[in-house]
Amino acid sequence: MLNITLGESKIACQADETVLDALLKANIQIPYGCRQGVCQSCLMRSLDATPPVTAQAGLKDTLQAQNYFLACRCHPEQDMKVALPDRQGALLEACVVKKQQLSPEIIRLVLQYDAELAFFAGQFVNLQRFDGLMRSYSIANSPQYDKTLEFHIRRLPNGQFSNWVHDELEPGTKLTLTEAQGSCHYLPGRTEQPLLLIGTGSGLAPLYGIINDALAQGHTGDIHLYHGSRNLDGLYLIDEMRELARRVGNFNYTACLSGEVIETDYRQGRAHDLALTTTQNLKGWRVYLCGHPEMVNQTKRMAYLKGASLSDIYADAFLVSH
């Protein structure tokens, strides 16, 4: 008999029971549906032990790397400390150490923290200010020893949090963070696989982190980034991306403007349209989509129709207004 720990509860799990069986028998209610591993409603995360292989069947590789598993398929092989994937509590405190204007719409915010925080570039955390107001933002840097997190925060019309960041937040201010979440990040293992990354507005933030992480881990396949906005105010890090494309042979960068004015050195059109027109067959590619929900949902379908496997499409839709 093994023990399953969920929060403050320790539950006995018999040899013929799954984690879901044991929790339900102990009157601990967690989401579940088909009990066959298809609906994935019973997704949980192991905080210590590596889950059995059968409990991770059908999950994206990025979720597997974070020790997510299906409770209905998990016959534990050792004691496990587990949690639900939507844990929202603030875990640690961080201090603003840098605030930089990247464009009229985008602020680069760098926070430093002291406690332990596991994350991948491209995941997101919830930032909470002094009065409890909380918003989700993607991480734009890879894990580093200096314990910093970088965010690119776009000013939203009537956005309480984003306008506060742009107008009032000063270096030295303390914020609280939740644990990192999300499966939109780079994983090593298929270094030769071509990558297509499409983002709009501050959707560049997770893609920026993913690209730098991939290159740092020796990715050799072609990497194509399409970043789009209606006007120039929505684009940023243009010079940095162009310089990276000059230095790194397998990285390609296209800045896209969908407005009527055609600017020199920019492609006219929507980023996802230009990307998918240029790339006819996406079989074997890994695709990352970040930005406006309409763009993300539409492009996900189009990428699938062009041959990309659903398991290789990673999407992160951003809130565009509150």
C-alpha positions in Angstrom: 0.0 0.0 0.0 1.3 3.4 -1.0 0.4 7.0 0.1 -0.9 9.8 -2.0 -0.6 13.3 -0.5 -2.8 16.1 -1.8 -2.5 19.3 0.1 -2.8 18.4 3.8 -4.5 15.1 3.1 -2.7 11.7 3.0 -4.6 9.0 1.3 -3.9 5.3 1.2 -3.8 3.8 -2.3 -4.2 0.0 -2.7 -2.3 -2.0 -5.3 -5.3 -2.4 -7.6 -6.4 1.3 -7.3 -5.6 4.3 -9.4 -4.9 7.7 -7.9 -8.4 8.7 -8.9 -9.9 5.6 -7.2 -8.1 6.4 -4.0 -9.1 10.1 -3.9 -12.7 9.4 -4.6 -12.8 6.6 -2.0 -11.5 9.1 0.5 -14.3 11.5 -0.5 -11.9 14.0 -2.1 -13.6 15.3 -5.2 -11.4 16.2 -8.2 -12.5 16.8 -11.8 -12.9 13.6 -13.9 -15.0 12.3 -16.8 -14.5 9.3 -19.0 -12.1 7.4 -16.6 -10.4 6.0 -19.7 -7.7 8.7 -20.2 -9.4 10.3 -23.2 -11.1 13.4 -21.8 -8.1 14.4 -19.6 -10.4 16.0 -17.1 -8.5 14.3 -14.2 -5.2 15.9 -15.1 -2.9 16.2 -12.0 0.7 17.0 -11.4 3.2 15.0 -9.3 5.3 17.3 -7.1 8.0 14.7 -6.4 7.9 11.2 -8.0 8.0 10.7 -11.8 4.6 9.3 -12.8 4.3 5.9 -14.5 4.6 6.0 -18.3 1.1 4.7 -18.8 -0.3 7.6 -16.7 1.2 10.1 -19.2 0.0 8.5 -22.4 -1.6 11.0 -24.7 -0.3 14.1 -23.0 1.8 16.7 -24.8 5.6 16.2 -24.2 5.8 19.6 -22.5 3.2 18.4 -19.9 5.0 15.1 -19.4 8.2 17.0 -18.7 6.4 18.9 -15.9 5.3 15.5 -14.3 1.6 16.0 -15.3 -0.4 12.7 -15.4 -3.9 11.3 -15.7 -5.2 10.3 -12.3 -7.6 7.7 -13.8 -4.6 5.9 -15.5 -2.1 6.2 -12.7 -1.3 3.1 -10.6 1.4 4.6 -8.4 4.7 2.9 -8.2 5.8 4.8 -5.1 4.5 7.4 -2.6 3.4 10.5 -4.5 2.7 14.1 -3.6 0.2 15.5 -6.1 -1.6 18.7 -6.9 -4.3 19.9 -9.3 -3.0 21.8 -12.3 -5.0 25.0 -11.7 -3.4 25.9 -8.4 -3.6 29.7 -8.1 -2.2 30.6 -4.7 0.7 33.1 -4.5 3.9 31.2 -3.9 6.6 33.8 -3.6 7.5 37.5 -3.5 9.5 39.3 -6.2 10.9 42.7 -6.6 10.9 44.9 -9.7 14.5 45.5 -10.8 14.0 46.9 -14.3 11.4 48.7 -16.3 12.1 49.5 -19.9 9.9 51.0 -22.7 10.2 48.8 -25.7 7.6 50.5 -27.8 4.8 53.0 -27.2 2.6 50.0 -26.2 5.0 47.6 -24.6 7.0 47.7 -21.3 9.7 45.2 -20.5 9.4 44.3 -16.8 12.1 42.4 -15.0 11.5 40.9 -11.5 14.0 39.2 -9.2 13.0 36.6 -6.7 14.7 34.7 -3.9 12.8 31.5 -3.4 12.8 28.5 -5.7 10.7 28.7 -8.8 10.7 26.0 -11.6 9.7 27.3 -15.0 10.3 27.1 -18.7 10.5 30.1 -21.1 7.1 30.6 -22.6 5.1 29.5 -19.6 3.1 32.1 -17.7 2.6 33.2 -14.1 0.0 35.3 -12.3 1.3 38.6 -11.1 -0.5 40.1 -8.1 -0.1 43.7 -6.8 -0.6 45.1 -3.3 -4.5 45.3 -3.5 -4.9 41.7 -4.8 -5.4 42.6 -8.5 -4.0 39.8 -10.5 -3.2 39.2 -14.2 -1.4 36.5 -16.2 1.7 37.2 -18.2 4.1 35.0 -20.2 7.7 34.5 -19.2 10.1 35.9 -21.8 13.4 34.5 -20.5 14.9 31.1 -19.8 15.6 29.8 -16.3 18.8 31.5 -15.0 20.9 31.4 -12.0 20.3 35.1 -11.2 16.6 34.2 -10.4 14.9 36.8 -12.7 11.7 36.8 -14.7 11.1 39.0 -17.7 7.7 40.0 -19.0 6.5 42.2 -21.9 3.4 44.0 -20.8 1.2 45.7 -23.4 -1.0 48.6 -22.4 -4.6 47.6 -22.8 -7.5 50.0 -23.2 -9.0 50.4 -19.7 -6.6 47.8 -18.4 -6.2 48.3 -14.7 -3.1 46.3 -14.2 -1.3 47.2 -17.5 -2.0 50.9 -17.1 -0.7 50.8 -13.6 2.5 49.0 -14.8 3.0 51.6 -17.5 2.2 54.7 -15.5 2.9 54.1 -11.8 4.9 51.0 -11.1 8.5 51.8 -10.1 11.6 49.7 -9.6 11.8 48.4 -6.0 8.1 47.6 -5.9 7.2 44.1 -4.5 4.8 41.8 -6.4 3.7 38.3 -5.6 3.8 35.4 -8.1 2.0 32.1 -8.6 3.8 29.0 -9.9 4.5 28.8 -13.6 1.8 27.2 -15.7 1.2 26.3 -19.4 2.6 23.9 -21.9 3.7 26.4 -24.6 7.5 26.1 -24.2 10.5 24.4 -25.9 11.7 20.9 -25.1 15.0 19.4 -26.3 15.1 16.1 -28.0 14.3 16.9 -31.7 16.9 19.5 -32.4 16.5 19.1 -36.2 12.8 19.7 -36.2 11.8 23.0 -38.0 9.9 25.5 -35.8 7.3 28.0 -36.9 6.4 30.7 -34.4 3.7 33.2 -35.0 2.8 36.0 -32.6 0.9 39.3 -32.5 1.6 42.2 -30.1 3.0 41.1 -26.8 2.5 37.5 -28.0 6.2 37.9 -28.9 7.1 37.5 -25.2 6.8 33.7 -24.9 8.1 33.2 -28.4 11.2 35.4 -27.6 11.9 33.1 -24.7 11.3 29.9 -26.6 13.6 31.0 -29.4 16.5 31.9 -27.1 16.0 28.7 -25.1 16.0 26.6 -28.3 19.2 28.2 -29.6 20.9 27.8 -26.1 20.1 24.1 -26.2 21.7 23.7 -29.7 18.6 23.5 -31.9 19.8 23.0 -35.5 16.5 23.0 -37.4 15.2 26.1 -39.1 13.4 28.5 -36.8 10.9 30.9 -38.5 9.4 33.8 -36.4 6.5 35.9 -37.8 5.6 38.9 -35.5 2.7 41.0 -36.5 0.7 44.1 -35.6 -1.6 46.6 -37.3 0.9 49.4 -36.9 4.5 49.9 -35.8 3.5 50.7 -32.2 2.6 47.1 -31.7 6.0 45.8 -32.9 9.1 45.8 -30.7 12.6 44.2 -30.4 12.8 44.6 -34.2 16.5 45.5 -34.3 17.4 42.7 -31.8 15.5 40.1 -33.9 17.1 41.2 -37.1 20.5 41.1 -35.5 19.9 37.6 -34.3 18.8 36.6 -37.8 22.1 38.0 -39.2 24.2 36.1 -36.6 22.3 32.8 -36.5 22.0 30.9 -39.8 18.9 28.8 -38.9 16.9 31.7 -37.5 14.6 33.7 -39.7 12.6 36.8 -38.7 9.7 38.5 -40.5 8.0 41.7 -39.1 4.5 42.1 -40.4 2.2 45.1 -40.6 -1.5 44.5 -41.4 -2.4 48.2 -41.7 -2.7 50.2 -44.9 0.6 52.0 -44.6 3.5 50.0 -46.1 6.7 50.6 -44.2 10.2 49.9 -45.6 11.6 46.5 -44.5 8.3 45.2 -43.3 6.0 42.6 -44.9 2.4 43.9 -45.5 -0.3 41.5 -44.3 -1.3 39.5 -41.2 1.5 37.5 -39.7 -0.4 34.1 -39.8 -1.4 34.6 -43.4 2.1 35.4 -44.5 3.6 32.5 -42.5 1.2 29.9 -43.9 1.4 31.2 -47.4 5.2 31.0 -47.3 5.2 27.5 -45.7 3.1 25.1 -47.8 3.6 21.9 -45.9 3.9 21.7 -42.1 4.2 18.0 -41.7 6.9 17.3 -39.1 7.0 20.9 -37.9 6.4 22.2 -34.4 4.2 25.3 -34.3 3.9 27.9 -31.6 1.0 30.4 -31.7 0.7 33.4 -29.3 -1.4 36.5 -29.3 -4.9 37.5 -30.3 -7.4 34.7 -29.6 -9.0 34.9 -33.1 -5.6 34.6 -34.7 -4.5 31.7 -32.5 -7.7 29.7 -33.0 -7.8 30.3 -36.8 -4.1 29.5 -37.3 -4.3 26.4 -35.2 -6.9 25.0 -37.6 -5.0 26.1 -40.7 -1.7 24.6 -39.5 -3.4 21.3 -38.9 -4.8 21.4 -42.4 -1.3 22.0 -43.7 0.0 18.8 -42.1 1.1 19.8 -38.6 0.2 17.2 -36.0 -2.1 18.5 -33.2 0.5 17.2 -30.7 3.0 19.6 -32.3 0.8 22.7 -32.1 1.3 24.8 -29.0 -1.2 27.7 -28.6 -1.4 30.6 -26.1 -4.3 33.0 -26.6 -3.8 36.4 -25.0 -6.5 38.6 -23.5 -7.0 41.6 -25.7 -9.3 43.7 -23.5 -10.7 43.5 -20.0 
